[in-house]
């Protein structure tokens, strides 16, 4: 795990991408997230019509409470097809279709894709679900975009190019974290796993942390939580057991907005239970030390 004083870019010794390259990959990731979000918006009323959702439209993954819908798989395939058209030589790691980071060379681009982050929210019609697309090279994100589907908003970043929110009218607004200076005044977002042993420990950690911060929020989509850190809608996000597609784009967006981060290596799977943290820079050191002291920094393996 990255140390308190280190940034996410310490994960690899790979050279910084040229600005033009990062800008190109940012444009592509924004394009991919945008067309995927449009598909998700169009398909939800078709799949979840007046008669409810059919059994054929939803299945489960890791546990009975961990769903995937036909729209998840359709959306990832849409992204894969578009990448085959515009970047045929690149690799892809997707939540639904898989892939292998280890198969890529140090200079290869790997597209890390979550077609719907927040599928439970999507199922219930809670307007907090996203499409996340990141371009990764040498084990770190160099460009990424997260589409807030229900809000028709895109968040995007390129390494060294800053982070921005792109509204429905095309307005590009630069993002900066909140200037909060005390963890006691921090609004902190988190999330929970699906396996009972892990979520039991996560609940206990919330009880330990809550007296030390302003409050805690559970939105249900880690990619959006990380973008909320970048935008200043929360001051920090922490969560155990995320997969690379959950955080690759959002972590870059948060970092480019000034956040301090602790991240596992890109190839670490959610089963390992490692902690991902993003915090506004004014509270980063204090929050990391608090998480260490409370034991929250320890991994929570799936089993």
C-alpha positions as CSV (number, residue, x, y, z in Angstrom):
1,X,0.0,0.0,0.0
2,X,1.2,3.5,-0.7
3,X,2.6,5.3,2.3
4,X,1.1,8.3,3.9
5,X,3.5,10.8,2.4
6,X,3.4,9.2,-1.1
7,X,1.2,9.9,-4.0
8,X,-0.5,7.3,-6.2
9,X,2.2,8.0,-8.8
10,X,4.8,6.3,-6.6
11,X,3.2,2.9,-7.5
12,X,5.4,2.7,-10.6
13,X,8.7,4.1,-12.0
14,X,7.1,4.4,-15.4
15,X,7.7,7.7,-17.2
16,X,5.0,10.4,-17.1
17,X,2.9,10.4,-20.2
18,X,3.4,13.2,-22.7
19,X,0.7,15.8,-22.2
20,X,-0.6,15.2,-25.8
21,X,-0.8,11.5,-25.1
22,X,-2.6,12.0,-21.8
23,X,-5.0,14.5,-23.5
24,X,-5.8,12.1,-26.3
25,X,-6.5,9.3,-23.8
26,X,-8.6,11.7,-21.7
27,X,-10.7,12.5,-24.8
28,X,-11.2,8.8,-25.6
29,X,-12.1,7.9,-22.0
30,X,-14.6,10.8,-22.0
31,X,-16.1,9.6,-25.3
32,X,-16.4,6.0,-24.1
33,X,-18.0,7.0,-20.8
34,X,-20.4,9.3,-22.5
35,X,-21.7,6.8,-25.1
36,X,-21.9,4.1,-22.4
37,X,-23.9,6.4,-20.0
38,X,-26.3,7.3,-22.8
39,X,-26.9,3.5,-23.4
40,X,-27.5,2.9,-19.7
41,X,-30.0,5.8,-19.5
42,X,-31.9,4.6,-22.5
43,X,-32.0,1.0,-21.4
44,X,-33.2,1.4,-17.8
45,X,-36.8,2.2,-18.6
46,X,-36.9,-0.6,-21.2
47,X,-35.6,-3.2,-18.7
48,X,-37.3,-1.8,-15.6
49,X,-40.7,-1.1,-17.1
50,X,-44.2,-1.0,-15.5
51,X,-44.2,-4.8,-15.1
52,X,-40.9,-4.8,-13.2
53,X,-37.7,-6.5,-14.1
54,X,-37.6,-10.0,-15.5
55,X,-35.6,-12.8,-13.9
56,X,-33.6,-13.0,-17.1
57,X,-32.4,-9.4,-16.7
58,X,-30.6,-9.9,-13.4
59,X,-28.2,-12.5,-12.0
60,X,-25.9,-12.6,-9.0
61,X,-22.1,-12.7,-8.7
62,X,-20.1,-13.1,-5.5
63,X,-23.2,-13.4,-3.2
64,X,-26.9,-13.3,-3.6
65,X,-26.8,-9.6,-2.7
66,X,-24.3,-8.8,-5.4
67,X,-26.2,-8.3,-8.7
68,X,-25.3,-7.8,-12.3
69,X,-27.9,-6.9,-14.9
70,X,-28.2,-7.4,-18.7
71,X,-27.5,-3.7,-19.0
72,X,-24.1,-4.1,-17.3
73,X,-23.0,-6.7,-19.8
74,X,-24.4,-4.8,-22.8
75,X,-22.7,-1.6,-21.7
76,X,-19.3,-3.2,-21.3
77,X,-19.6,-4.9,-24.7
78,X,-20.5,-1.5,-26.2
79,X,-17.3,-0.1,-24.8
80,X,-15.2,-3.1,-25.9
81,X,-16.7,-2.7,-29.5
82,X,-15.8,1.0,-29.6
83,X,-12.3,0.4,-28.3
84,X,-11.8,-2.3,-31.0
85,X,-12.7,0.4,-33.5
86,X,-10.6,3.3,-32.2
87,X,-7.8,1.5,-30.2
88,X,-7.6,-2.0,-31.5
89,X,-4.1,-2.7,-30.2
90,X,-4.9,-1.8,-26.6
91,X,-5.8,-4.3,-23.8
92,X,-9.1,-4.3,-21.8
93,X,-9.8,-5.2,-18.2
94,X,-13.6,-5.1,-17.5
95,X,-15.7,-6.0,-14.5
96,X,-17.9,-8.3,-16.5
97,X,-15.7,-9.5,-19.4
98,X,-12.4,-9.9,-17.5
99,X,-8.9,-9.3,-18.9
100,X,-5.4,-9.6,-17.6
101,X,-3.2,-6.7,-16.6
102,X,-0.2,-8.9,-16.5
103,X,-0.5,-9.6,-20.2
104,X,0.2,-6.0,-21.1
105,X,3.7,-4.6,-21.6
106,X,5.0,-1.6,-19.7
107,X,4.2,0.7,-22.5
108,X,0.8,-0.8,-23.4
109,X,-2.5,0.9,-22.6
110,X,-5.0,-1.1,-20.6
111,X,-8.6,0.2,-20.5
112,X,-10.0,-0.6,-17.1
113,X,-13.8,-0.5,-17.3
114,X,-16.8,-0.6,-14.9
115,X,-19.9,-0.5,-17.1
116,X,-22.2,0.3,-14.1
117,X,-20.7,1.1,-10.7
118,X,-23.5,1.1,-8.2
119,X,-25.6,-1.7,-9.8
120,X,-27.8,-2.0,-6.7
121,X,-28.7,1.7,-7.0
122,X,-29.4,1.1,-10.7
123,X,-31.7,-1.7,-9.8
124,X,-33.7,0.3,-7.2
125,X,-33.8,3.5,-9.3
126,X,-31.6,5.4,-6.8
127,X,-29.9,8.1,-8.9
128,X,-26.3,7.3,-7.9
129,X,-24.7,5.0,-10.5
130,X,-21.9,5.5,-12.9
131,X,-19.8,4.4,-15.9
132,X,-16.1,4.3,-15.1
133,X,-13.4,4.2,-17.8
134,X,-9.6,4.5,-17.2
135,X,-6.6,4.3,-19.4
136,X,-3.8,2.6,-17.5
137,X,-0.1,2.3,-18.5
138,X,2.7,0.8,-16.4
139,X,0.3,0.0,-13.6
140,X,-1.1,3.5,-13.1
141,X,-4.0,5.5,-14.6
142,X,-3.0,8.1,-17.0
143,X,-6.5,9.2,-18.1
144,X,-10.0,8.5,-17.0
145,X,-13.6,9.5,-17.0
146,X,-16.6,8.8,-14.7
147,X,-20.1,9.4,-16.0
148,X,-22.8,10.2,-13.4
149,X,-25.5,8.6,-15.5
150,X,-28.6,10.0,-13.8
151,X,-27.2,13.5,-13.6
152,X,-25.9,13.5,-17.2
153,X,-22.5,14.7,-15.9
154,X,-19.0,13.6,-16.8
155,X,-15.9,13.8,-14.6
156,X,-12.6,13.6,-16.4
157,X,-8.8,13.8,-15.8
158,X,-5.5,13.3,-17.5
159,X,-2.2,12.8,-15.6
160,X,-0.7,16.3,-15.1
161,X,-3.7,17.9,-16.9
162,X,-6.0,18.5,-13.9
163,X,-9.6,17.3,-13.4
164,X,-12.9,18.7,-14.5
165,X,-16.6,18.3,-14.5
166,X,-18.3,18.4,-17.8
167,X,-22.0,19.4,-17.6
168,X,-24.9,18.7,-19.9
169,X,-24.2,22.0,-21.8
170,X,-20.6,21.1,-22.4
171,X,-19.3,23.5,-19.7
172,X,-15.9,22.3,-18.4
173,X,-15.4,23.3,-14.8
174,X,-12.0,22.6,-13.1
175,X,-12.2,20.6,-9.8
176,X,-10.5,21.2,-6.5
177,X,-10.9,19.4,-3.2
178,X,-12.3,21.3,-0.2
179,X,-9.9,23.4,1.9
180,X,-10.9,21.6,5.1
181,X,-8.1,21.5,7.7
182,X,-9.4,19.2,10.4
183,X,-10.6,15.6,10.3
184,X,-13.2,16.5,12.9
185,X,-14.9,18.7,10.2
186,X,-14.6,16.1,7.5
187,X,-17.6,14.6,5.7
188,X,-16.4,11.1,4.9
189,X,-17.8,8.7,2.3
190,X,-17.4,4.9,2.5
191,X,-18.9,1.7,1.2
192,X,-19.4,-1.9,2.2
193,X,-18.7,-5.3,0.7
194,X,-21.2,-8.0,0.1
195,X,-19.6,-10.9,2.1
196,X,-21.0,-10.9,5.6
197,X,-17.6,-11.2,7.5
198,X,-16.2,-8.2,5.6
199,X,-19.2,-6.0,6.0
200,X,-19.4,-6.9,9.7
201,X,-15.9,-5.5,10.2
202,X,-16.6,-2.5,8.0
203,X,-19.6,-1.7,10.2
204,X,-17.5,-1.9,13.3
205,X,-14.9,0.5,11.7
206,X,-17.7,3.0,11.0
207,X,-18.6,2.9,14.7
208,X,-15.0,3.6,15.6
209,X,-14.4,6.4,13.1
210,X,-17.7,8.3,13.4
211,X,-16.9,10.1,16.7
212,X,-13.8,11.6,15.1
213,X,-15.3,13.1,11.9
214,X,-18.2,15.4,11.0
215,X,-20.3,12.6,9.6
216,X,-20.3,9.6,7.3
217,X,-22.1,9.0,4.0
218,X,-22.8,5.8,2.1
219,X,-23.6,6.6,-1.5
220,X,-23.2,3.2,-3.0
221,X,-20.8,3.9,-5.9
222,X,-17.1,4.2,-5.2
223,X,-16.3,5.9,-8.5
224,X,-18.8,8.7,-7.7
225,X,-17.5,8.9,-4.1
226,X,-14.0,9.6,-5.5
227,X,-15.3,12.2,-7.9
228,X,-17.2,13.8,-4.9
229,X,-13.8,14.1,-3.1
230,X,-12.5,15.9,-6.2
231,X,-15.5,18.2,-6.4
232,X,-15.6,19.0,-2.7
233,X,-19.0,17.3,-2.1
234,X,-17.3,15.1,0.5
235,X,-13.9,15.5,2.1
236,X,-12.7,11.9,2.0
237,X,-13.6,8.4,0.8
238,X,-12.3,5.1,2.2
239,X,-13.3,1.6,1.4
240,X,-11.9,-2.0,1.6
241,X,-12.1,-4.6,-1.1
242,X,-12.4,-2.4,-4.2
243,X,-11.4,-3.9,-7.6
244,X,-9.3,-1.8,-10.0
245,X,-12.3,-0.9,-12.1
246,X,-14.0,0.6,-9.1
247,X,-11.2,3.2,-8.4
248,X,-8.9,3.5,-11.5
249,X,-10.7,6.5,-13.1
250,X,-12.0,8.1,-9.9
251,X,-8.7,8.0,-8.1
252,X,-7.0,9.8,-10.9
253,X,-9.7,12.4,-10.9
254,X,-9.4,12.9,-7.2
255,X,-5.6,13.1,-7.4
256,X,-5.7,15.7,-10.2
257,X,-8.0,17.7,-8.0
258,X,-5.4,17.8,-5.3
259,X,-6.4,14.8,-3.1
260,X,-4.0,12.7,-1.2
261,X,-4.4,8.9,-1.8
262,X,-3.5,5.5,-0.5
263,X,-4.0,2.8,-3.1
264,X,-3.1,-0.8,-3.5
265,X,-1.2,-1.9,-6.6
266,X,-3.4,-1.8,-9.7
267,X,-3.4,-5.6,-10.1
268,X,-4.8,-6.2,-6.5
269,X,-8.2,-7.8,-6.6
270,X,-11.1,-6.9,-4.3
271,X,-10.8,-10.3,-2.7
272,X,-7.6,-9.1,-0.9
273,X,-9.6,-6.5,0.9
274,X,-7.0,-3.7,0.7
275,X,-8.0,-0.2,1.6
276,X,-8.5,2.6,-0.9
277,X,-8.4,6.2,0.6
278,X,-8.7,9.6,-1.0
279,X,-8.7,12.7,1.2
280,X,-8.6,16.5,0.7
281,X,-5.0,17.6,1.1
282,X,-5.6,19.6,4.3
283,X,-6.7,16.5,6.2
284,X,-4.8,13.8,4.4
285,X,-2.0,13.2,6.9
286,X,-4.4,13.5,9.9
287,X,-6.9,11.1,8.4
288,X,-4.4,8.5,7.4
289,X,-2.9,8.6,10.9
290,X,-6.4,8.2,12.4
291,X,-7.2,5.3,10.2
292,X,-3.9,3.7,11.2
293,X,-4.6,4.2,14.9
294,X,-8.1,2.8,14.7
295,X,-6.9,-0.3,12.7
296,X,-9.0,0.7,9.7
297,X,-5.9,0.6,7.4
298,X,-5.6,-3.1,7.7
299,X,-6.9,-5.2,4.9
300,X,-10.1,-7.2,5.2
301,X,-9.8,-10.3,3.1
302,X,-12.9,-11.8,1.6
303,X,-12.4,-15.0,3.5
